[in-house]
């Protein structure tokens, strides 16, 4: 669940970027790490915030 693509993004990065709150919750339950940094130096938390996905941002802050 923490495998990174060639840009360093995990499934959690993409879920945060696209605002998929249910997916974020599921991935966290499955052991996704919210502090993995991609090649741009961004975590899923950064991506949720930069796209104004505040519910996702709050969920990741609690993780």
C-alpha positions, 0 to 999 in steps of 0.5 A: 500500500506504500509503493511509490511510482516513478514520481514518488507518489503513493496511492495516498498521494493520489487520493489526497490530490483528488479529494477522495476522503473515503479512499484516504480513510481506507488506505490509512486503515490498511497501513498507508503512511501519511508522511511519505515524501514524493520527488517534489518533497510533498506528502499527501498532506501537502497535496490535500492542502494545496488543492483546498481539500480541507476534509482530506487535509483534516483526516491526514492531520489526525493520522 
